[in-house]
Amino acid sequence: MKRRGVSDLSRGLVEGTVVVMDLDRFEETVEERGWSRYRPNPATGLMTQLVELFVSKWHGYVVYGLDEERGTEEVVIEIPYVDPQDLIDDLEYIRRRLSELGVGITIVAVKGYVGAVSRSVDRRAAYRATPTRRLAAKLLRETKRAGGNRVVIA
């Protein structure tokens, strides 16, 4: 899908991609390594930087999760007019960089409708506000149960 995406003006939505990322076994990793949960640690600090660069490059919108003060453990991003296939190299790069620290991350990118929705502080709403986000959250859960540390494109 190129910049000409089909729009659903009745709902203010356009074609695009929802990306969800979540560090695998975060609580265990923090405990094992003695890292802080309440300020950026090597994994959450790196994830914050990588997400900021990714969002800037693709003109995306962080719906939930980016946290410079505590570090980013999970994030929901919407990117209008971009197909998930176009993101594979950058998403794999994020996964590889975190893997270099010995930290797994599960990343799901789903094609669907996205919209100009204000940033959410409500985690549940961030993952359930649209059918595309609900599908991304479902695929994230399934992938994490199967071992995680993968990039899934749907």
DSSP file (Angstrom, degrees, kcal/mol; ACC not computed):
  #  RESIDUE AA STRUCTURE BP1 BP2  ACC     N-H-->O    O-->H-N    N-H-->O    O-->H-N    TCO  KAPPA ALPHA  PHI   PSI    X-CA   Y-CA   Z-CA
    1    1 A M              0   0    0      0, 0.0    82,-0.7     0, 0.0     2,-0.1   0.000 360.0 360.0 360.0 129.1    0.0    0.0    0.0
    2    2 A K    >   -     0   0    0     80,-0.1     3,-1.1     1,-0.0    79,-0.0  -0.329 360.0 -72.3-101.0-173.8    1.4    3.4   -1.0
    3    3 A R  T 3  S+     0   0    0      1,-0.3    79,-0.1    -2,-0.1    78,-0.0   0.567 118.4  78.1 -59.2 -10.9    0.5    6.9    0.2
    4    4 A R  T 3  S+     0   0    0     77,-0.1    -1,-0.3     3,-0.0     3,-0.1   0.253  71.0 167.1 -84.1  15.2   -2.8    6.8   -1.8
    5    5 A G    <   -     0   0    0     -3,-1.1     2,-0.2     1,-0.1    -2,-0.0   0.236  41.7-105.5 -38.1 145.9   -4.5    4.6    0.9
    6    6 A V        -     0   0    0      8,-0.1     9,-1.6     1,-0.0     2,-0.3  -0.499  39.9-148.5 -70.6 140.1   -8.2    4.1    0.9
    7    7 A S  E     -A   14   0A   0      7,-0.2     2,-0.6    -2,-0.2     7,-0.2  -0.835  19.8-149.8-116.1 155.6   -9.9    6.1    3.6
    8    8 A D  E >>> +A   13   0A   0      5,-2.9     5,-1.9    -2,-0.3     3,-1.8  -0.792  22.5 177.7-115.5  81.4  -13.1    5.5    5.6
    9    9 A L  T 345S+     0   0    0     -2,-0.6     3,-0.2     1,-0.3    -1,-0.1   0.737  70.8  70.3 -64.0 -23.6  -14.0    9.1    6.1
   10   10 A S  T 345S+     0   0    0      1,-0.2    -1,-0.3    -3,-0.1    -2,-0.0   0.779 114.5  27.1 -64.9 -23.3  -17.2    8.3    8.0
   11   11 A R  T <45S-     0   0    0     -3,-1.8    -1,-0.2     2,-0.2    -2,-0.2   0.399 109.6-115.4-116.2  -0.6  -15.0    7.1   10.9
   12   12 A G  T  <5S+     0   0    0     -4,-0.8   104,-0.7     1,-0.3     2,-0.3   0.767  71.4 135.0  72.5  25.3  -11.9    9.3   10.3
   13   13 A L  E   < -AB   8 115A   0     -5,-1.9    -5,-2.9   102,-0.2     2,-0.3  -0.776  34.4-171.3-110.8 152.5   -9.8    6.2    9.6
   14   14 A V  E     -AB   7 114A   0    100,-3.0   100,-3.2    -2,-0.3    -7,-0.2  -0.922  36.8 -88.1-133.2 160.4   -7.2    5.5    6.8
   15   15 A E  E    S+ B   0 113A   0     -9,-1.6    66,-3.2    -2,-0.3     2,-0.3  -0.400  71.0 110.9 -66.2 145.5   -5.4    2.4    5.8
   16   16 A G  E     -CB  80 112A   0     96,-2.6    96,-2.3    64,-0.3     2,-0.4  -0.922  59.8 -69.0 179.2-153.5   -2.1    1.9    7.6
   17   17 A T  E     -CB  79 111A   0     62,-2.3    62,-2.7    -2,-0.3     2,-0.5  -0.988  20.6-151.6-134.0 137.3   -0.3   -0.3   10.1
   18   18 A V  E     -CB  78 110A   0     92,-2.5    92,-2.7    -2,-0.4     2,-0.5  -0.938  18.8-166.6-101.9 128.1   -0.6   -0.9   13.8
   19   19 A V  E     -CB  77 109A   0     58,-2.8    58,-3.0    -2,-0.5     2,-0.4  -0.970   6.0-175.5-116.7 127.7    2.6   -2.0   15.4
   20   20 A V  E     -CB  76 108A   0     88,-2.6    88,-2.7    -2,-0.5     2,-0.4  -0.980   2.6-175.5-120.3 138.4    2.8   -3.4   18.9
   21   21 A M  E     +CB  75 107A   0     54,-2.2    54,-2.3    -2,-0.4     2,-0.3  -0.988   4.5 175.1-132.0 140.9    6.1   -4.2   20.7
   22   22 A D  E     -CB  74 106A   0     84,-2.1    84,-2.6    -2,-0.4    52,-0.2  -0.958  31.7-120.3-149.4 127.6    6.5   -5.8   24.0
   23   23 A L  E >   - B   0 105A   0     50,-2.4     3,-0.7    -2,-0.3    82,-0.3  -0.443  37.1-118.3 -64.8 136.4    9.7   -6.9   25.8
   24   24 A D  T 3  S-     0   0    0     80,-2.6    80,-0.3     1,-0.2     5,-0.2  -0.566  84.2  -8.7 -80.3 139.0    9.7  -10.7   26.5
   25   25 A R  T 3> S+     0   0    0     -2,-0.3     4,-2.4     1,-0.1    -1,-0.2   0.849  80.0 166.1  45.6  46.0    9.8  -11.9   30.1
   26   26 A F  H <>  +     0   0    0     -3,-0.7     4,-2.6     1,-0.2     5,-0.2   0.908  68.1  50.9 -60.6 -47.0   10.6   -8.4   31.3
   27   27 A E  H  > S+     0   0    0      1,-0.2     4,-2.2     2,-0.2    -1,-0.2   0.922 112.7  46.8 -59.4 -44.6    9.9   -9.0   35.0
   28   28 A E  H  > S+     0   0    0      2,-0.2     4,-3.0     1,-0.2    -1,-0.2   0.915 112.3  50.1 -62.6 -43.7   12.2  -12.0   35.0
   29   29 A T  H  X S+     0   0    0     -4,-2.4     4,-2.2     2,-0.2     6,-0.3   0.915 110.8  48.7 -62.9 -44.2   14.9  -10.2   33.2
   30   30 A V  H  X>S+     0   0    0     -4,-2.6     5,-1.5     1,-0.2     4,-1.1   0.923 114.5  46.3 -61.1 -44.9   14.8   -7.2   35.5
   31   31 A E  H  <5S+     0   0    0     -4,-2.2     3,-0.4    -5,-0.2    -2,-0.2   0.937 113.0  48.6 -63.6 -48.3   15.0   -9.5   38.5
   32   32 A E  H  <5S+     0   0    0     -4,-3.0    -1,-0.2     1,-0.2    -2,-0.2   0.864 119.9  36.9 -60.7 -38.3   17.8  -11.6   37.1
   33   33 A R  H  <5S-     0   0    0     -4,-2.2    -1,-0.2    -5,-0.2    -2,-0.2   0.501 104.7-121.5 -97.8  -4.8   20.0   -8.7   36.2
   34   34 A G  T  <5 +     0   0    0     -4,-1.1    -3,-0.2    -3,-0.4     2,-0.1   0.795  56.4 158.0  70.4  27.8   19.2   -6.4   39.1
   35   35 A W      < -     0   0    0     -5,-1.5     2,-0.2    -6,-0.3    -1,-0.2  -0.448  44.8-102.8 -82.9 157.8   17.9   -3.6   36.8
   36   36 A S        -     0   0    0     -2,-0.1    -1,-0.1     1,-0.1     5,-0.1  -0.529  19.1-163.6 -76.8 144.5   15.5   -0.9   37.8
   37   37 A R  S    S+     0   0    0     -2,-0.2    -1,-0.1     1,-0.1     4,-0.1   0.571  88.4  53.5 -95.0 -15.0   11.9   -1.1   36.9
   38   38 A Y  S    S+     0   0    0      2,-0.1    33,-0.1     1,-0.0    -1,-0.1   0.379 111.3  33.5-110.6   2.4   11.3    2.6   37.6
   39   39 A R  S    S-     0   0    0     31,-0.3    31,-0.2     0, 0.0     5,-0.1  -0.966 104.6 -68.0-147.5 161.3   13.9    4.3   35.5
   40   40 A P        -     0   0    0      0, 0.0    31,-0.2     0, 0.0    -4,-0.1  -0.227  50.7-173.9 -55.7 131.8   15.5    3.5   32.2
   41   41 A N     >  -     0   0    0     29,-0.2     4,-2.9    -5,-0.1     5,-0.4  -0.597  47.8 -81.9-111.1 179.1   17.6    0.3   32.3
   42   42 A P  H  > S+     0   0    0      0, 0.0     4,-1.4     0, 0.0     5,-0.1   0.874 129.5  39.9 -54.0 -39.5   19.7   -0.9   29.4
   43   43 A A  H  > S+     0   0    0      2,-0.2     4,-2.6     3,-0.2     5,-0.2   0.951 119.8  41.2 -76.3 -49.9   16.8   -2.6   27.7
   44   44 A T  H  > S+     0   0    0      2,-0.2     4,-2.0     1,-0.2    28,-1.8   0.841 115.6  51.8 -71.1 -31.4   14.0    0.0   28.3
   45   45 A G  H  X S+     0   0    0     -4,-2.9     4,-1.9    26,-0.2    -1,-0.2   0.926 112.6  45.0 -67.1 -44.3   16.4    2.9   27.5
   46   46 A L  H  X S+     0   0    0     -4,-1.4     4,-2.8    -5,-0.4     5,-0.2   0.910 111.7  52.7 -64.8 -42.1   17.4    1.3   24.2
   47   47 A M  H  X S+     0   0    0     -4,-2.6     4,-2.7     1,-0.2     5,-0.2   0.906 106.8  53.1 -62.2 -40.0   13.8    0.5   23.3
   48   48 A T  H  X S+     0   0    0     -4,-2.0     4,-2.3     2,-0.2    -1,-0.2   0.943 112.0  45.1 -58.1 -48.0   12.8    4.1   24.0
   49   49 A Q  H  X S+     0   0    0     -4,-1.9     4,-2.2     1,-0.2    -2,-0.2   0.925 114.2  48.3 -62.2 -46.0   15.6    5.3   21.6
   50   50 A L  H  X S+     0   0    0     -4,-2.8     4,-2.4     1,-0.2    -1,-0.2   0.890 112.0  49.0 -64.9 -39.7   14.7    2.7   18.9
   51   51 A V  H  X S+     0   0    0     -4,-2.7     4,-2.9    -5,-0.2     5,-0.3   0.917 109.6  52.0 -66.3 -42.8   11.0    3.5   19.0
   52   52 A E  H  X S+     0   0    0     -4,-2.3     4,-2.1    -5,-0.2    -2,-0.2   0.922 112.7  45.1 -59.6 -44.2   11.6    7.2   18.8
   53   53 A L  H  X S+     0   0    0     -4,-2.2     4,-2.6     2,-0.2    -1,-0.2   0.913 114.0  49.5 -64.7 -43.2   13.8    6.7   15.7
   54   54 A F  H  X S+     0   0    0     -4,-2.4     4,-2.2     2,-0.2     6,-0.2   0.933 112.2  46.9 -61.7 -48.3   11.3    4.3   14.1
   55   55 A V  H  X>S+     0   0    0     -4,-2.9     5,-2.1     1,-0.2     4,-0.8   0.899 113.4  49.3 -63.0 -41.1    8.3    6.6   14.7
   56   56 A S  H ><5S+     0   0    0     -4,-2.1     3,-0.6    -5,-0.3    -2,-0.2   0.931 111.4  48.7 -64.2 -46.0   10.2    9.6   13.3
   57   57 A K  H 3<5S+     0   0    0     -4,-2.6    -2,-0.2     1,-0.2    -1,-0.2   0.904 120.6  35.2 -60.5 -43.1   11.3    7.7   10.2
   58   58 A W  H 3<5S-     0   0    0     -4,-2.2    -1,-0.2    -5,-0.2    -2,-0.2   0.351 105.2-120.8 -98.1   5.3    7.9    6.4    9.4
   59   59 A H  T <<5 +     0   0    0     -4,-0.8    -3,-0.2    -3,-0.6    -4,-0.1   0.901  58.9 160.3  55.2  43.5    5.8    9.4   10.5
   60   60 A G      < -     0   0    0     -5,-2.1     2,-0.4    -6,-0.2    19,-0.2  -0.243  37.9-126.9 -88.1 179.2    4.0    7.2   13.0
   61   61 A Y  E     -D   78   0A   0     17,-2.6    17,-2.6    -2,-0.1     2,-0.7  -0.991  12.7-135.5-133.4 121.8    2.0    8.1   16.1
   62   62 A V  E     +D   77   0A   0     -2,-0.4    15,-0.2    15,-0.2     3,-0.1  -0.690  22.6 178.3 -79.6 118.0    2.7    6.5   19.5
   63   63 A V  E     -     0   0A   0     13,-2.7    57,-3.4    -2,-0.7     2,-0.3   0.833  65.3  -6.0 -85.0 -37.8   -0.7    5.7   21.0
   64   64 A Y  E    S+D   76   0A   0     12,-1.5    12,-2.7    55,-0.2    -1,-0.3  -0.987 108.8  31.9-158.6 142.9    0.6    4.2   24.2
   65   65 A G        +     0   0    0     55,-0.4     8,-0.4    -2,-0.3     9,-0.3  -0.003  57.1 130.7 109.3 -27.5    3.7    3.2   26.0
   66   66 A L        +     0   0    0     10,-0.2     2,-0.4     6,-0.1    -1,-0.3  -0.464  30.3 172.6 -65.7 123.4    6.6    5.4   25.1
   67   67 A D     >  +     0   0    0     -2,-0.3     4,-2.0   -23,-0.2   -19,-0.1  -0.843  21.7 176.4-141.9  99.1    8.1    6.5   28.4
   68   68 A E  T  4 S+     0   0    0     -2,-0.4    -1,-0.1     1,-0.2     4,-0.1   0.802  84.2  54.1 -71.8 -29.1   11.4    8.4   28.6
   69   69 A E  T  4 S+     0   0    0      1,-0.1    -1,-0.2   -30,-0.1     3,-0.1   0.880 126.8  17.2 -74.4 -38.5   11.3    8.8   32.3
   70   70 A R  T  4 S-     0   0    0    -31,-0.2   -31,-0.3     1,-0.1   -29,-0.2   0.580 113.0-107.1-107.8 -14.8   10.9    5.1   33.2
   71   71 A G     <  -     0   0    0     -4,-2.0     2,-0.5   -31,-0.2   -26,-0.2  -0.012  38.0 -80.5  94.0 153.0   12.0    3.5   29.9
   72   72 A T        +     0   0    0    -28,-1.8   -25,-0.2     1,-0.2   -24,-0.2  -0.796  45.5 161.9 -98.9 123.3    9.8    1.8   27.4
   73   73 A E  S    S+     0   0    0     -2,-0.5   -50,-2.4     1,-0.4     2,-0.3   0.721  73.9   8.4-104.0 -34.4    8.7   -1.8   28.0
   74   74 A E  E     -C   22   0A   0     -9,-0.3    -1,-0.4   -52,-0.2     2,-0.3  -0.979  66.1-174.4-146.7 154.7    5.7   -2.0   25.6
   75   75 A V  E     -C   21   0A   0    -54,-2.3   -54,-2.2    -2,-0.3     2,-0.4  -0.997  17.7-152.5-154.4 147.2    4.4    0.3   22.9
   76   76 A V  E     -CD  20  64A   0    -12,-2.7   -13,-2.7    -2,-0.3   -12,-1.5  -0.994  24.7-179.5-120.4 126.1    1.4    0.7   20.5
   77   77 A I  E     -CD  19  62A   0    -58,-3.0   -58,-2.8    -2,-0.4     2,-0.4  -0.957  16.0-157.1-128.0 141.9    2.1    2.7   17.3
   78   78 A E  E     -CD  18  61A   0    -17,-2.6   -17,-2.6    -2,-0.4   -60,-0.2  -0.976   7.4-172.4-117.4 137.1   -0.1    3.6   14.4
   79   79 A I  E >   -C   17   0A   0    -62,-2.7   -62,-2.3    -2,-0.4     3,-0.9  -0.928  16.0-143.9-129.7 106.7    1.4    4.5   11.0
   80   80 A P  E 3  S+C   16   0A   0      0, 0.0   -64,-0.3     0, 0.0   -65,-0.1  -0.371  76.5   7.0 -70.4 148.1   -1.0    5.8    8.3
   81   81 A Y  T 3  S+     0   0    0    -66,-3.2     2,-0.4     1,-0.2   -65,-0.2   0.671  99.6 115.1  61.2  23.1   -0.6    4.9    4.6
   82   82 A V    <   -     0   0    0     -3,-0.9    -1,-0.2   -67,-0.1    -3,-0.1  -0.984  59.7-135.9-126.4 135.4    2.2    2.4    5.2
   83   83 A D    >   -     0   0    0    -82,-0.7     3,-1.3    -2,-0.4     4,-0.5  -0.654  20.6-124.8 -85.6 142.0    2.0   -1.4    4.6
   84   84 A P  G >  S+     0   0    0      0, 0.0     3,-1.6     0, 0.0     4,-0.5   0.842 108.9  64.3 -56.0 -34.1    3.5   -3.7    7.3
   85   85 A Q  G >  S+     0   0    0      1,-0.3     3,-1.0     2,-0.2     4,-0.3   0.837  94.6  60.4 -59.3 -32.2    5.7   -5.4    4.7
   86   86 A D  G <  S+     0   0    0     -3,-1.3    -1,-0.3     1,-0.2     4,-0.2   0.701 103.1  52.8 -67.3 -18.6    7.5   -2.0    4.3
   87   87 A L  G <> S+     0   0    0     -3,-1.6     4,-2.6    -4,-0.5     5,-0.3   0.518  76.8 100.0 -95.8  -7.8    8.5   -2.1    7.9
   88   88 A I  H <> S+     0   0    0     -3,-1.0     4,-2.8    -4,-0.5     5,-0.3   0.881  81.8  48.5 -52.7 -50.2   10.1   -5.6    8.2
   89   89 A D  H  > S+     0   0    0     -4,-0.3     4,-1.9     1,-0.2    -1,-0.2   0.911 115.1  44.7 -59.7 -43.5   13.8   -4.4    8.0
   90   90 A D  H  > S+     0   0    0     -3,-0.3     4,-1.9    -4,-0.2    -1,-0.2   0.880 113.9  49.3 -70.0 -37.5   13.4   -1.8   10.6
   91   91 A L  H  X S+     0   0    0     -4,-2.6     4,-2.2     2,-0.2    -2,-0.2   0.898 111.3  49.4 -68.7 -39.3   11.4   -4.0   12.9
   92   92 A E  H  X S+     0   0    0     -4,-2.8     4,-2.9    -5,-0.3    -2,-0.2   0.867 107.8  55.7 -65.1 -35.5   14.0   -6.8   12.6
   93   93 A Y  H  X S+     0   0    0     -4,-1.9     4,-2.6    -5,-0.3    -2,-0.2   0.926 107.5  48.5 -61.3 -44.8   16.7   -4.2   13.4
   94   94 A I  H  X S+     0   0    0     -4,-1.9     4,-2.0     2,-0.2     5,-0.2   0.929 112.6  48.6 -60.8 -45.4   14.9   -3.3   16.6
   95   95 A R  H  X S+     0   0    0     -4,-2.2     4,-2.2     1,-0.2    -2,-0.2   0.923 112.4  48.2 -61.2 -45.1   14.6   -7.0   17.5
   96   96 A R  H  X S+     0   0    0     -4,-2.9     4,-1.8     2,-0.2    -2,-0.2   0.915 108.9  53.0 -62.8 -43.7   18.3   -7.7   16.8
   97   97 A R  H  X S+     0   0    0     -4,-2.6     4,-0.5     1,-0.2    -1,-0.2   0.909 112.7  43.7 -61.0 -42.8   19.5   -4.7   18.8
   98   98 A L  H ><>S+     0   0    0     -4,-2.0     5,-2.0     1,-0.2     3,-1.1   0.862 109.2  57.6 -70.7 -34.6   17.6   -5.8   21.9
   99   99 A S  H ><5S+     0   0    0     -4,-2.2     3,-1.7     1,-0.3    -1,-0.2   0.833  95.4  65.2 -63.4 -31.3   18.7   -9.4   21.3
  100  100 A E  H 3<5S+     0   0    0     -4,-1.8    -1,-0.3     1,-0.3    -2,-0.2   0.782 101.7  49.9 -61.0 -25.8   22.3   -8.1   21.5
  101  101 A L  T <<5S-     0   0    0     -3,-1.1    -1,-0.3    -4,-0.5    -2,-0.2   0.480 124.6-107.3 -86.7  -4.0   21.6   -7.2   25.1
  102  102 A G  T < 5S+     0   0    0     -3,-1.7     2,-0.5     1,-0.3    -3,-0.2   0.726  81.7 127.0  82.4  23.0   20.1  -10.7   25.7
  103  103 A V      < -     0   0    0     -5,-2.0    -1,-0.3    -8,-0.1    -2,-0.2  -0.959  50.2-143.5-118.3 127.4   16.6   -9.4   25.8
  104  104 A G        -     0   0    0     -2,-0.5   -80,-2.6   -80,-0.3     2,-0.3  -0.555  15.1-170.5 -85.4 153.5   13.8  -10.8   23.6
  105  105 A I  E     -B   23   0A   0    -82,-0.3     2,-0.5    -2,-0.2   -82,-0.2  -0.994  14.3-146.5-143.0 138.4   11.1   -8.6   22.1
  106  106 A T  E     -B   22   0A   0    -84,-2.6   -84,-2.1    -2,-0.3     2,-0.4  -0.916  19.7-174.2-104.8 129.4    7.9   -9.6   20.3
  107  107 A I  E     -Be  21 151A   0     43,-2.7    45,-2.8    -2,-0.5     2,-0.4  -0.987   5.3-173.8-127.9 130.6    6.8   -7.2   17.6
  108  108 A V  E     -Be  20 152A   0    -88,-2.7   -88,-2.6    -2,-0.4     2,-0.5  -0.989   3.6-171.2-125.4 132.6    3.6   -7.5   15.6
  109  109 A A  E     -Be  19 153A   0     43,-2.8    45,-2.8    -2,-0.4     2,-0.4  -0.989  10.5-173.4-124.3 122.5    2.6   -5.3   12.6
  110  110 A V  E     -B   18   0A   0    -92,-2.7   -92,-2.5    -2,-0.5     2,-0.3  -0.953  20.3-133.1-123.6 131.3   -0.9   -5.5   11.3
  111  111 A K  E     +B   17   0A   0     -2,-0.4     2,-0.3   -94,-0.2   -94,-0.2  -0.631  58.2  95.4 -78.4 135.9   -2.4   -4.0    8.2
  112  112 A G  E    S-B   16   0A   0    -96,-2.3   -96,-2.6    -2,-0.3     2,-0.4  -0.952  74.2 -35.2 175.8-156.4   -5.8   -2.3    8.8
  113  113 A Y  E     -B   15   0A   0     -2,-0.3     2,-0.3   -98,-0.2    19,-0.3  -0.777  49.9-179.6 -96.3 137.2   -7.4    1.0    9.6
  114  114 A V  E     -B   14   0A   0   -100,-3.2  -100,-3.0    -2,-0.4     2,-0.3  -0.880   4.3-170.1-127.4 160.5   -5.7    3.6   11.8
  115  115 A G  E     -B   13   0A   0     -2,-0.3     2,-2.1  -102,-0.2  -102,-0.2  -0.938  40.1 -86.5-148.1 169.6   -6.8    7.0   12.8
  116  116 A A        +     0   0    0   -104,-0.7     2,-0.4    -2,-0.3  -103,-0.0  -0.545  61.0 164.0 -79.3  78.7   -5.8   10.2   14.5
  117  117 A V        -     0   0    0     -2,-2.1     3,-0.1     1,-0.1    -2,-0.0  -0.824  40.5-108.9-101.4 136.5   -6.6    9.0   18.0
  118  118 A S        -     0   0    0     -2,-0.4    -1,-0.1     1,-0.1   -55,-0.0  -0.221  46.8 -83.2 -63.3 154.3   -5.2   11.0   21.0
  119  119 A R        -     0   0    0      1,-0.1     2,-0.4     2,-0.0   -55,-0.2  -0.303  50.8-138.3 -58.3 137.4   -2.4    9.4   23.0
  120  120 A S        -     0   0    0    -57,-3.4   -55,-0.4     1,-0.1    -1,-0.1  -0.804  28.8-175.6-106.1 139.5   -3.8    7.0   25.6
  121  121 A V  S    S+     0   0    0     -2,-0.4     2,-0.8   -57,-0.1    -1,-0.1   0.454  72.4  89.4-100.4  -7.0   -2.8    6.5   29.2
  122  122 A D     >  -     0   0    0      1,-0.2     4,-2.3     2,-0.0     5,-0.2  -0.816  64.3-162.2 -93.2 106.8   -5.3    3.7   29.5
  123  123 A R  H  > S+     0   0    0     -2,-0.8     4,-1.6     1,-0.2     5,-0.2   0.901  88.6  52.4 -56.1 -45.6   -3.5    0.5   28.5
  124  124 A R  H  > S+     0   0    0      1,-0.2     4,-1.2     2,-0.2     3,-0.2   0.921 110.8  46.3 -60.4 -45.9   -6.7   -1.4   27.8
  125  125 A A  H  > S+     0   0    0      1,-0.2     4,-1.8     2,-0.2     3,-0.2   0.878 107.3  58.8 -64.4 -37.5   -8.1    1.3   25.5
  126  126 A A  H  < S+     0   0    0     -4,-2.3    -1,-0.2     1,-0.2    -2,-0.2   0.867 113.9  37.0 -60.7 -36.3   -4.8    1.5   23.6
  127  127 A Y  H  < S+     0   0    0     -4,-1.6    10,-0.3    -3,-0.2    -1,-0.2   0.623 127.3  34.5 -90.5 -14.2   -5.0   -2.2   22.7
  128  128 A R  H  < S+     0   0    0     -4,-1.2    -2,-0.2    -3,-0.2    -3,-0.2   0.408  81.2 100.9-122.7   2.0   -8.7   -2.4   22.1
  129  129 A A  S  < S+     0   0    0     -4,-1.8    -3,-0.1    -5,-0.1    -1,-0.1   0.766  91.1  23.5 -67.0 -26.0   -9.9    0.9   20.6
  130  130 A T  S  > S-     0   0    0     -4,-0.2     4,-2.3    -5,-0.1     5,-0.2  -0.931  80.3-113.5-135.5 159.5  -10.0   -0.4   17.0
  131  131 A P  H  > S+     0   0    0      0, 0.0     4,-2.3     0, 0.0     5,-0.2   0.869 117.2  54.4 -59.4 -35.8  -10.4   -3.8   15.4
  132  132 A T  H  > S+     0   0    0    -19,-0.3     4,-2.3     2,-0.2     5,-0.1   0.913 109.0  46.9 -66.5 -41.7   -6.9   -3.6   14.0
  133  133 A R  H  > S+     0   0    0      2,-0.2     4,-2.6     1,-0.2    -1,-0.2   0.889 110.6  53.0 -66.5 -38.3   -5.4   -2.9   17.5
  134  134 A R  H  X S+     0   0    0     -4,-2.3     4,-2.2     2,-0.2    -2,-0.2   0.917 110.3  47.6 -62.8 -42.0   -7.4   -5.8   18.9
  135  135 A L  H  X S+     0   0    0     -4,-2.3     4,-2.6     2,-0.2     5,-0.2   0.920 111.5  50.4 -63.9 -43.6   -6.0   -8.2   16.2
  136  136 A A  H  X S+     0   0    0     -4,-2.3     4,-2.2     1,-0.2    -2,-0.2   0.910 111.1  49.0 -60.8 -42.3   -2.5   -6.9   16.9
  137  137 A A  H  X S+     0   0    0     -4,-2.6     4,-2.4   -10,-0.3    -1,-0.2   0.898 110.9  50.2 -64.8 -40.5   -2.9   -7.5   20.6
  138  138 A K  H  X S+     0   0    0     -4,-2.2     4,-2.4     2,-0.2    -2,-0.2   0.933 112.0  46.8 -63.5 -46.2   -4.2  -11.0   20.0
  139  139 A L  H  X S+     0   0    0     -4,-2.6     4,-2.4     1,-0.2    -1,-0.2   0.867 110.4  54.2 -64.9 -35.4   -1.3  -11.9   17.7
  140  140 A L  H  X S+     0   0    0     -4,-2.2     4,-2.5    -5,-0.2     5,-0.2   0.948 109.7  46.6 -61.3 -49.2    1.1  -10.5   20.2
  141  141 A R  H  X S+     0   0    0     -4,-2.4     4,-2.3     1,-0.2    -2,-0.2   0.930 114.0  47.8 -59.2 -46.6   -0.3  -12.7   23.0
  142  142 A E  H  X S+     0   0    0     -4,-2.4     4,-1.4     1,-0.2    -1,-0.2   0.902 113.0  48.0 -62.6 -42.0   -0.2  -15.8   20.8
  143  143 A T  H  <>S+     0   0    0     -4,-2.4     5,-2.6     1,-0.2    -1,-0.2   0.891 110.9  50.5 -68.1 -39.9    3.3  -15.1   19.7
  144  144 A K  H ><5S+     0   0    0     -4,-2.5     3,-1.6     1,-0.2    -1,-0.2   0.901 108.5  52.6 -64.9 -40.3    4.6  -14.5   23.2
  145  145 A R  H 3<5S+     0   0    0     -4,-2.3    -1,-0.2     1,-0.3    -2,-0.2   0.826 106.1  55.1 -63.1 -30.2    2.9  -17.8   24.3
  146  146 A A  T 3<5S-     0   0    0     -4,-1.4    -1,-0.3    -5,-0.2    -2,-0.2   0.352 138.4 -79.2 -85.7   6.5    4.8  -19.6   21.5
  147  147 A G  T < 5 -     0   0    0     -3,-1.6    -3,-0.2    -5,-0.1    -2,-0.1   0.134  60.7-143.8 120.7 -21.0    8.1  -18.3   22.8
  148  148 A G      < +     0   0    0     -5,-2.6   -42,-0.1    -6,-0.1     3,-0.1  -0.154  60.7 114.8  66.7-157.1    8.2  -14.7   21.5
  149  149 A N        +     0   0    0      1,-0.2     2,-0.3   -54,-0.0   -43,-0.2   0.902  64.4 110.5  51.6  49.9   11.3  -12.8   20.2
  150  150 A R        -     0   0    0    -45,-0.2   -43,-2.7     2,-0.0     2,-0.5  -0.943  67.6-125.3-142.5 162.6    9.9  -12.6   16.7
  151  151 A V  E     -e  107   0A   0     -2,-0.3     2,-0.5   -45,-0.2   -43,-0.2  -0.971  28.0-166.0-109.7 126.5    8.5  -10.1   14.3
  152  152 A V  E     -e  108   0A   0    -45,-2.8   -43,-2.8    -2,-0.5     2,-0.5  -0.954   4.3-164.7-116.5 130.1    5.0  -11.1   13.0
  153  153 A I  E      e  109   0A   0     -2,-0.5   -43,-0.2   -45,-0.2   -45,-0.0  -0.959 360.0 360.0-114.2 127.6    3.5   -9.4    9.9
  154  154 A A              0   0    0    -45,-2.8   -44,-0.2    -2,-0.5    -1,-0.1   0.348 360.0 360.0-136.2 360.0   -0.2   -9.8    9.3
